Amino acid sequence: MTNIGIFFASDTGNTEKVAEKIAARLELETNDIAGCSNEVFDDYDLLILGTPTANYGEMQPDWDCFVPELEDADLSGKKVALFGLGDQVDYPDSFQDAMGDLADLIVEAGGEIIGQWPTDGYEFNDSRAVKDDKFVGLALDEDRQPELTDDRIAIWLNTLGLSA
């Protein structure tokens, strides 16, 4: 069985709640990235990383502080699935940007991004998280579409080959 680590950063608590929903489905624990070093990833084959997009396309502060750790990390051979939270109505020009920035850092560190998600069902203008017409990970909007979150998580975990 794959050893899975779930890491998140959260300001309002929404990303933490989503991380806990994912962890509950997989019977795992969650880990707040705040104060961690990149060695925390060493014991895992699959990383599930969650981030909100702050303000106008900014990385959440705890992830922002973790950037130097990611730049020094060697994620070769690791699969990484991302989930992001954002508000497509109030921030349509930067929806899920932090998830896209996190994906770029993961790839630069040698990690393999898995779990891309369709852009259908969202209304936004631009996003750094869209590559090849798909989000780089599961895109969630707890502000405008909270009723879709549980189903989206279940479908996404199934596409990752994980029981939901």
ABEGO torsion letter per residue (X at the ends): XBBBBBBBBBAAGAAAAAAAAAAAAAGBBBBBABGBBAAAAAABABBBBBBBBBEBGBBBAAAAAAAAAAAABBABGBBBBBBBBBBAAABAAABGAAAAAAAAAAAAAGBBBBGBBBABGBBBABBAABBGGBBABBBBBAAAAAAAAAAAAAAAAAAAGBBX
